[in-house]
Amino acid sequence: MPNQTHCFKLAEMQICNIFFSATLPAAASTYVNGSGGLAGDGFPVPKNGYITQLSVWDDTNNVLYTDVAEDAVSGNNRLSCYATFTGTDFQIRVRKNGVNTSLIVTVPISVMIFVTVTFTQKME
């Protein structure tokens, strides 16, 4: 009989990291480039699951910013990363099908960033 305990199910979950990077402009909102240097409406997720973490490394100031949440996504939803200029800084957000999720971090203006979005496959 298979082990159905919560801890066992957590250990069986598949985790996928999606990477983005960009040098943020001085005063303009922009999509953050994903794999292959392309930016746009996002990368499809393979299965149902959750976006569980947004990590942003500020390479200019050597600072790591993170946010943790549990936003549900469905297979073939598209994930992207968008940097919104607020006038004094940038808000980095994960977008699902072009709509902002609850994951957000704030970074200074004119920095180079490396972004990791963690997707965790839903337990069956």
Secondary structure, 3 states (H helix, E strand, C coil): CCCCCHHHHHHHCCEEEEEEEEECCCCCCEECECHHHCCCCCEECCCCEEEEEEEEEECCCCEEEEEEEEEEECCCCEEEEEEEECCCCEEEEEEECCEEEEEEEEECCCCEEEEEEEEEECCC
